[in-house]
Amino acid sequence: MAISEINVRNQFRGKIKEIIFGPVVSEVDVETQHGIVTSVITSRSIHDLDLKVGSEVIALVKSTEVSIAKISN
């Protein structure tokens, strides 16, 4: 199955830089041109999608909340 369109507007193309495996969930770091995007997904999904360091992926970000923190000068 291929995806032809998706409604998620925040999409970051990149390559998997690191995978930190856990027994149930794992962290996946994706290196994009805007920086690192980290996703926490099930370890089963990593195996099902055959994700490996170097795999080209698209990180899809859909958030219902955006927080802002002030940086001290």
Secondary structure as UniProt FT lines:
FT   STRAND          10..20
FT   STRAND          25..32
FT   TURN            33..34
FT   STRAND          35..42
FT   HELIX           43..48
FT   TURN            49..50
FT   TURN            53..54
FT   STRAND          56..61
//
